[in-house]
């Protein structure tokens, strides 16, 4: 029960109305503005991030940029690597590779997708250089550049030897030292080049091309001393491999030490473990060449002596056979018979030739006495006269026929419809030119008729 002491406008159980707070002014962003703020936040917070993942949907565009996706078991991230950064990679990114990427996280505003813009990329677990080496090796091997069938043998005694290496390393000194010791009068053509560092592969390829333009180079040595995989990397570039394959002369690759293998070793015609070994392979020692020539001389003499002995024994064996015991007498008899036949043929030939000469002399005498020349002259005169008469008769006939032709042509021209048209007359045809209209009553208003004049034709409408 409620007791009220006095009446008022507000009852004790009425609640005091709550005071509503004033609402702040709303900030409305466009989609572009919100996307830009998100991009700025991401690029500020993740401007230099390392991300590990597996490459998928890898695509190289004509612009030179690389687009791919980094993913793991639960998530994926769009990624792009522009051509300015991509050209510094030593390996080719492919789907399925596990890599570590470094770059900044940003937003592709047109689609509202966040992505990482990669500045650096390296394989996870294995070095980039090793993967690039294996990729190029597999590609060139699939093209058949490593096949032994295309490898050329080295000449035994080359006259000119081309050398492509650096003048600053020990390789050139080792090569010259060995060649001078083994054959001092060789002709060497040295093309200095860079073998390490940026653009070294292009310099090596250009040097090989310069050696190839020199006439008479029989074999080429290309190489350098040992070092790390980074130091030797110029000989793992595709440009060097292609240049070695195009060489007109056999190429010896002498890169590094015994344990070092490069792409140049696989495509070259022969691999040498060291530059010194290449010099020893390219030419044998002068004493070895001389000894080899003497050995060939002795073997040749022995072979000739054995062949003569075998032929002599075979001749004696045939001479002792019963059927061949008197072969010298039979041979002499055959020779005498051949001589007799030759003499008889020669005599018969001379006799026949004399008979022919007498026969021709008799014919010539008979022709001269028979007056053949006078008869021939008379016949020639008669033929000339007949020819003149024939030409005169032909000219008269042609003139007569030409006059007749002109008369007939004039008559034909007078009777020709074209002559009538030339005098101002015309011919009126129906629309499809299948009949000539002689009477105006044969046409109706609106019909099309064709009028042929001396020059041209009119298409008319009847009104």
C-alpha positions as CSV (number, residue, x, y, z in Angstrom):
1,X,0.0,0.0,0.0
2,X,1.3,3.4,-1.0
3,X,0.6,6.6,1.0
4,X,0.8,10.0,-0.7
5,X,1.2,13.1,1.5
6,X,0.4,15.6,-1.2
7,X,-0.6,15.6,-4.7
8,X,2.0,16.5,-7.3
9,X,2.5,16.0,-11.1
10,X,5.1,13.3,-10.5
11,X,4.2,10.1,-8.8
12,X,6.8,8.5,-6.5
13,X,7.1,5.4,-8.7
14,X,7.6,7.3,-11.9
15,X,11.3,7.0,-13.1
16,X,13.4,10.0,-14.0
17,X,13.9,10.0,-17.8
18,X,17.5,9.2,-18.7
19,X,19.5,11.9,-20.5
20,X,20.7,10.7,-24.0
21,X,24.3,11.5,-24.7
22,X,25.0,13.6,-27.7
23,X,26.2,11.4,-30.7
24,X,29.5,12.4,-32.3
25,X,29.6,13.3,-36.0
26,X,29.9,10.1,-38.2
27,X,33.0,9.7,-40.4
28,X,32.1,8.0,-43.7
29,X,34.9,6.6,-45.8
30,X,34.8,5.6,-49.4
31,X,36.0,2.2,-50.4
32,X,39.1,3.7,-52.0
33,X,39.9,5.7,-48.9
34,X,39.5,2.7,-46.5
35,X,41.6,0.6,-48.8
36,X,44.3,3.2,-49.0
37,X,44.4,3.5,-45.2
38,X,44.6,-0.3,-44.8
39,X,47.5,-0.3,-47.4
40,X,49.3,2.4,-45.5
41,X,48.9,0.5,-42.2
42,X,50.2,-2.7,-43.7
43,X,53.1,-1.1,-45.5
44,X,54.1,0.8,-42.3
45,X,53.8,-2.3,-40.1
46,X,55.1,-4.9,-42.5
47,X,57.5,-3.0,-44.7
48,X,60.2,-5.6,-44.4
49,X,58.9,-9.1,-43.8
50,X,60.2,-12.6,-44.3
51,X,57.6,-15.2,-45.3
52,X,58.1,-18.9,-45.8
53,X,55.8,-21.0,-48.0
54,X,55.3,-23.2,-51.1
55,X,54.9,-21.6,-54.5
56,X,51.7,-22.3,-56.5
57,X,50.0,-20.8,-59.6
58,X,53.4,-19.4,-60.7
59,X,53.0,-17.3,-63.9
60,X,55.5,-15.3,-65.9
61,X,53.8,-12.4,-67.7
62,X,55.0,-10.7,-70.9
63,X,55.8,-7.6,-68.9
64,X,58.5,-9.6,-67.2
65,X,56.8,-9.7,-63.8
66,X,56.2,-12.9,-61.8
67,X,52.9,-13.6,-60.1
68,X,52.5,-16.5,-57.7
69,X,50.9,-17.6,-54.5
70,X,52.6,-18.6,-51.2
71,X,50.8,-21.2,-49.2
72,X,51.0,-23.5,-46.3
73,X,48.6,-26.0,-44.8
74,X,46.1,-23.4,-43.6
75,X,46.5,-20.2,-45.6
76,X,47.7,-18.6,-48.7
77,X,49.1,-15.2,-49.7
78,X,49.2,-13.5,-53.1
79,X,52.7,-12.5,-54.2
80,X,54.3,-10.6,-57.0
81,X,57.9,-10.1,-58.0
82,X,58.7,-7.3,-60.5
83,X,61.2,-7.8,-63.3
84,X,63.7,-5.4,-61.7
85,X,64.1,-7.8,-58.8
86,X,63.4,-11.0,-60.7
87,X,66.4,-10.5,-63.0
88,X,68.8,-10.8,-60.1
89,X,67.6,-14.4,-59.2
90,X,70.0,-17.2,-60.0
91,X,67.2,-19.8,-60.2
92,X,63.8,-20.0,-61.9
93,X,60.8,-20.1,-59.4
94,X,58.4,-23.0,-60.2
95,X,55.3,-24.5,-58.7
96,X,56.0,-26.8,-55.7
97,X,59.2,-25.1,-54.6
98,X,59.5,-24.3,-50.9
99,X,60.9,-20.8,-50.7
100,X,61.6,-17.9,-48.3
101,X,60.5,-14.5,-49.6
102,X,61.4,-11.1,-48.3
103,X,59.4,-8.0,-49.2
104,X,56.7,-5.6,-48.0
105,X,53.0,-6.4,-47.5
106,X,50.7,-4.1,-49.4
107,X,47.2,-4.0,-50.9
108,X,46.2,-4.3,-54.6
109,X,43.6,-1.6,-54.4
110,X,41.8,-2.4,-57.6
111,X,40.7,-5.8,-56.2
112,X,41.1,-5.1,-52.5
113,X,43.5,-8.0,-52.0
114,X,46.5,-7.9,-49.8
115,X,49.7,-9.2,-51.2
116,X,53.5,-9.3,-50.6
117,X,55.7,-7.5,-53.0
118,X,58.9,-9.7,-53.1
119,X,62.3,-8.1,-53.3
120,X,64.3,-11.3,-52.7
121,X,63.5,-15.0,-53.0
122,X,65.6,-18.0,-52.0
123,X,64.9,-21.7,-51.9
124,X,64.3,-23.2,-48.4
125,X,66.9,-25.7,-47.4
126,X,69.0,-25.6,-50.7
127,X,70.9,-22.7,-52.2
128,X,69.6,-20.7,-55.1
129,X,72.8,-21.3,-57.1
130,X,72.5,-25.1,-56.7
131,X,68.9,-25.1,-57.9
132,X,69.8,-22.9,-60.8
133,X,72.6,-25.2,-61.7
134,X,70.3,-28.3,-61.6
135,X,67.6,-26.5,-63.6
136,X,69.9,-25.4,-66.4
137,X,71.7,-28.8,-66.4
138,X,68.4,-30.7,-66.9
139,X,67.2,-28.3,-69.7
140,X,70.4,-28.5,-71.7
141,X,70.5,-32.3,-71.1
142,X,67.0,-32.6,-72.5
143,X,68.2,-30.7,-75.6
144,X,70.9,-33.3,-76.2
145,X,73.9,-30.9,-75.6
146,X,75.5,-33.4,-73.2
147,X,75.3,-36.4,-75.6
148,X,78.6,-38.1,-76.4
149,X,77.6,-38.4,-80.0
150,X,78.1,-34.7,-80.6
151,X,81.5,-34.6,-78.8
152,X,84.4,-34.2,-81.2
153,X,87.8,-35.8,-80.9
154,X,90.9,-33.6,-80.3
155,X,93.5,-33.3,-83.1
156,X,96.7,-35.1,-82.4
157,X,99.0,-32.3,-83.4
158,X,97.1,-29.0,-83.5
159,X,98.8,-26.0,-85.2
160,X,96.9,-23.2,-83.5
161,X,95.5,-23.4,-79.9
162,X,93.0,-20.8,-78.7
163,X,92.9,-19.9,-75.0
164,X,90.1,-18.0,-73.2
165,X,90.9,-17.1,-69.6
166,X,92.0,-14.3,-67.4
167,X,95.5,-12.9,-67.6
168,X,95.5,-12.2,-63.8
169,X,95.1,-15.8,-62.7
170,X,97.5,-18.7,-62.4
171,X,95.6,-20.7,-65.0
172,X,97.2,-18.9,-68.0
173,X,100.7,-19.3,-66.6
174,X,100.2,-23.0,-65.9
175,X,98.9,-23.6,-69.5
176,X,101.7,-21.8,-71.2
177,X,104.3,-23.5,-68.9
178,X,103.0,-27.0,-69.8
179,X,102.7,-26.2,-73.6
180,X,106.1,-24.7,-73.8
181,X,107.6,-27.8,-72.1
182,X,105.8,-30.3,-74.3
183,X,106.0,-28.5,-77.7
184,X,107.8,-25.1,-77.6
185,X,107.0,-24.0,-81.2
186,X,103.2,-24.0,-80.9
187,X,101.1,-21.1,-82.1
188,X,98.9,-19.8,-79.2
189,X,96.0,-17.3,-79.6
190,X,95.0,-15.9,-76.2
191,X,91.8,-13.9,-75.7
192,X,91.8,-12.3,-72.2
193,X,88.5,-12.1,-70.5
194,X,86.8,-11.8,-67.1
195,X,86.1,-15.1,-65.4
196,X,84.4,-13.9,-62.2
197,X,81.9,-11.3,-61.1
198,X,79.1,-9.4,-62.8
199,X,78.7,-9.8,-66.6
200,X,81.6,-12.3,-66.6
201,X,79.5,-14.9,-68.5
202,X,78.8,-12.4,-71.3
203,X,82.5,-11.5,-71.5
204,X,83.5,-15.2,-71.8
205,X,80.9,-15.8,-74.5
206,X,82.1,-12.8,-76.5
207,X,85.7,-14.0,-76.2
208,X,84.7,-17.4,-77.5
209,X,83.0,-15.8,-80.5
210,X,86.1,-13.8,-81.2
211,X,88.3,-16.9,-81.2
212,X,85.8,-18.7,-83.5
213,X,86.3,-15.9,-86.1
214,X,90.1,-16.7,-86.4
215,X,91.0,-19.0,-89.2
216,X,92.9,-22.2,-88.5
217,X,92.3,-22.6,-84.8
218,X,92.3,-26.4,-84.2
219,X,91.4,-26.6,-80.5
220,X,90.2,-24.2,-77.8
221,X,90.9,-24.2,-74.0
222,X,88.4,-22.2,-71.8
223,X,88.7,-22.1,-68.0
224,X,90.1,-20.7,-64.8
225,X,91.5,-21.8,-61.5
226,X,89.4,-23.2,-58.6
227,X,87.1,-21.3,-56.2
228,X,83.7,-21.3,-54.6
229,X,80.5,-22.0,-56.5
230,X,80.0,-18.2,-56.6
231,X,83.5,-17.7,-58.1
232,X,82.9,-20.3,-60.8
233,X,79.3,-19.3,-61.5
234,X,80.1,-17.6,-64.8
235,X,80.8,-21.0,-66.3
236,X,77.3,-22.2,-65.2
237,X,75.5,-19.5,-67.3
238,X,73.5,-20.5,-70.3
239,X,75.2,-18.0,-72.6
240,X,78.6,-19.6,-72.0
241,X,77.2,-23.1,-72.6
242,X,75.6,-22.0,-75.9
243,X,78.8,-20.3,-77.0
244,X,80.8,-23.5,-76.4
245,X,78.4,-25.6,-78.4
246,X,78.7,-23.2,-81.4
247,X,82.5,-23.4,-81.5
248,X,83.8,-24.7,-84.9
249,X,86.7,-26.4,-83.2
250,X,86.8,-28.9,-80.2
251,X,86.6,-27.2,-76.8
252,X,88.4,-28.3,-73.6
253,X,86.8,-27.1,-70.4
254,X,89.3,-26.5,-67.6
255,X,87.4,-24.9,-64.8
256,X,88.4,-25.2,-61.1
257,X,89.9,-28.3,-59.5
258,X,89.3,-32.0,-59.7
259,X,86.1,-31.9,-57.6
260,X,84.6,-28.9,-59.4
261,X,82.0,-29.5,-62.1
262,X,80.3,-26.8,-64.1
263,X,77.8,-26.6,-67.0
264,X,80.7,-25.8,-69.3
265,X,82.3,-29.2,-68.4
266,X,79.2,-31.0,-69.6
267,X,78.8,-29.3,-72.9
268,X,82.5,-29.1,-73.8
269,X,84.0,-31.8,-76.1
270,X,86.4,-32.8,-73.3
271,X,86.7,-31.9,-69.6
272,X,90.1,-31.3,-67.9
273,X,90.4,-31.4,-64.1
274,X,92.7,-28.4,-64.1
275,X,94.1,-25.9,-66.6
276,X,97.5,-27.7,-66.5
277,X,95.7,-31.0,-67.3
278,X,94.0,-29.3,-70.2
279,X,97.4,-28.3,-71.6
280,X,98.6,-31.9,-71.3
281,X,95.5,-33.2,-73.0
282,X,95.6,-30.8,-75.9
283,X,99.0,-31.9,-77.2
284,X,101.3,-34.8,-76.5
285,X,105.0,-34.2,-75.8
286,X,107.3,-33.7,-78.8
287,X,109.2,-36.9,-77.8
288,X,105.9,-38.8,-77.7
289,X,105.0,-37.6,-81.2
290,X,108.4,-38.6,-82.5
291,X,108.3,-42.0,-80.9
292,X,104.8,-42.5,-82.2
293,X,105.9,-41.7,-85.8
294,X,108.9,-44.1,-85.5
295,X,106.6,-46.8,-84.2
296,X,104.3,-46.3,-87.2
297,X,107.4,-46.4,-89.6
298,X,108.6,-49.7,-88.0
299,X,105.1,-51.2,-88.2
300,X,104.7,-50.2,-91.8
301,X,108.1,-51.7,-92.8
302,X,107.3,-54.9,-90.9
303,X,103.9,-55.2,-92.6
304,X,105.4,-54.6,-96.1
305,X,108.1,-57.2,-95.4
306,X,105.6,-59.8,-94.3
307,X,103.4,-59.1,-97.3
308,X,106.3,-59.6,-99.7
309,X,107.3,-62.9,-98.0
310,X,103.7,-64.2,-98.2
311,X,103.5,-63.2,-101.9
312,X,106.8,-64.9,-102.7
313,X,105.8,-68.1,-101.0
314,X,102.5,-68.1,-102.9
315,X,104.3,-67.5,-106.2
316,X,106.6,-70.4,-105.6
317,X,103.7,-72.6,-104.6
318,X,101.9,-71.8,-107.9
319,X,105.0,-72.3,-109.9
320,X,105.3,-75.9,-108.6
321,X,101.8,-76.9,-109.7
322,X,101.6,-79.3,-112.7
323,X,99.2,-77.1,-114.6
324,X,101.4,-74.0,-114.3
325,X,104.9,-75.5,-114.9
326,X,105.2,-74.4,-118.5
327,X,103.3,-71.1,-118.2
328,X,106.3,-69.0,-119.4
329,X,106.4,-70.9,-122.7
330,X,102.6,-70.7,-123.1
331,X,102.7,-67.0,-122.3
332,X,105.3,-66.5,-125.0
333,X,103.2,-68.4,-127.5
334,X,100.2,-66.3,-126.7
335,X,102.2,-63.1,-127.1
336,X,103.5,-64.3,-130.6
337,X,100.0,-65.1,-131.6
338,X,98.8,-61.7,-130.5
339,X,101.6,-60.1,-132.5
340,X,100.7,-62.0,-135.6
341,X,97.1,-61.0,-135.3
342,X,98.0,-57.4,-134.8
343,X,100.2,-57.4,-137.9
344,X,97.5,-59.0,-140.0
345,X,94.9,-56.5,-138.8
346,X,97.2,-53.6,-139.5
347,X,97.9,-54.9,-143.1
348,X,94.2,-55.5,-143.8
349,X,93.4,-52.0,-142.6
350,X,96.0,-50.4,-144.8
351,X,94.8,-52.4,-147.8
352,X,91.2,-51.5,-147.3
353,X,92.1,-47.8,-146.9
354,X,94.0,-47.9,-150.2
355,X,91.0,-49.4,-152.0
356,X,88.7,-46.7,-150.7
357,X,91.1,-44.0,-151.9
358,X,91.2,-45.4,-155.4
359,X,87.3,-45.7,-155.5
360,X,87.0,-42.0,-154.4
361,X,89.5,-41.0,-157.1
362,X,87.5,-42.8,-159.8
363,X,84.2,-41.1,-158.7
364,X,85.8,-37.7,-158.7
365,X,87.2,-38.3,-162.3
366,X,83.8,-39.5,-163.5
367,X,82.0,-36.4,-162.1
368,X,84.4,-34.0,-163.7
369,X,84.1,-35.7,-167.1
370,X,80.3,-35.9,-167.0
371,X,79.7,-32.1,-167.1
372,X,77.9,-32.1,-163.8
373,X,78.9,-28.5,-163.0
374,X,77.5,-27.2,-166.3
375,X,74.2,-29.1,-165.6
376,X,74.1,-27.6,-162.1
377,X,74.6,-24.1,-163.4
378,X,71.8,-24.4,-166.0
379,X,69.4,-25.8,-163.4
380,X,70.2,-22.9,-161.0
381,X,69.4,-20.4,-163.8
382,X,66.1,-22.0,-164.5
383,X,65.2,-22.1,-160.8
384,X,66.0,-18.4,-160.4
385,X,63.7,-17.5,-163.4
386,X,60.9,-19.7,-162.1
387,X,61.2,-18.1,-158.7
388,X,60.8,-14.6,-160.2
389,X,57.8,-15.7,-162.2
390,X,56.2,-17.3,-159.1
391,X,56.8,-14.1,-157.0
392,X,55.1,-11.9,-159.7
393,X,52.1,-14.2,-160.0
394,X,51.7,-14.2,-156.2
395,X,51.8,-10.4,-156.0
396,X,49.2,-10.1,-158.8
397,X,46.9,-12.5,-157.0
398,X,47.3,-10.7,-153.7
399,X,46.6,-7.3,-155.3
400,X,43.4,-8.7,-156.9
401,X,42.2,-10.3,-153.6
402,X,43.0,-7.1,-151.7
403,X,40.8,-5.0,-154.1
404,X,38.0,-7.5,-153.8
405,X,38.3,-7.5,-150.0
406,X,38.1,-3.7,-149.8
407,X,34.9,-3.6,-152.0
408,X,33.2,-6.3,-149.9
409,X,34.2,-4.5,-146.7
410,X,32.7,-1.3,-148.0
411,X,29.4,-3.0,-148.8
412,X,29.4,-4.7,-145.4
413,X,30.0,-1.4,-143.6
414,X,27.1,0.3,-145.5
415,X,24.8,-2.5,-144.4
416,X,26.1,-2.7,-140.8
417,X,23.8,-1.5,-138.0
418,X,26.8,0.3,-136.6
419,X,26.9,2.4,-139.7
420,X,23.3,3.3,-139.3
421,X,24.0,4.3,-135.7
422,X,26.9,6.4,-136.8
423,X,24.5,8.5,-138.9
424,X,22.4,9.4,-135.8
425,X,20.0,6.6,-135.6
426,X,19.5,4.3,-132.5
427,X,18.1,0.9,-131.6
428,X,15.4,0.5,-128.9
429,X,15.4,-2.8,-126.9
430,X,13.3,-4.2,-124.2
431,X,14.6,-4.2,-120.6
432,X,16.5,-7.5,-120.9
433,X,17.7,-6.8,-124.5
434,X,16.0,-9.9,-125.9
435,X,13.8,-8.1,-128.5
436,X,13.9,-4.9,-130.6
437,X,10.9,-2.6,-130.1
438,X,9.4,-1.5,-133.5
439,X,6.0,-0.1,-132.2
440,X,5.4,2.2,-129.3
441,X,2.1,0.4,-128.5
442,X,4.2,-2.6,-127.5
443,X,5.3,-0.7,-124.3
444,X,3.4,0.5,-121.2
445,X,3.9,3.5,-119.0
446,X,6.6,2.7,-116.5
447,X,8.4,0.1,-118.6
448,X,12.2,0.3,-118.9
449,X,13.7,0.3,-122.3
450,X,17.3,0.4,-123.5
451,X,18.5,2.6,-126.3
452,X,21.7,1.8,-128.1
453,X,23.5,4.7,-129.6
454,X,26.8,4.9,-131.6
455,X,28.6,5.3,-128.4
456,X,27.1,3.8,-125.2
457,X,23.6,2.9,-124.2
458,X,20.7,4.6,-122.4
459,X,18.4,3.1,-119.9
460,X,15.0,4.9,-120.2
461,X,11.6,4.8,-118.6
462,X,8.4,5.1,-120.7
463,X,6.0,7.9,-119.6
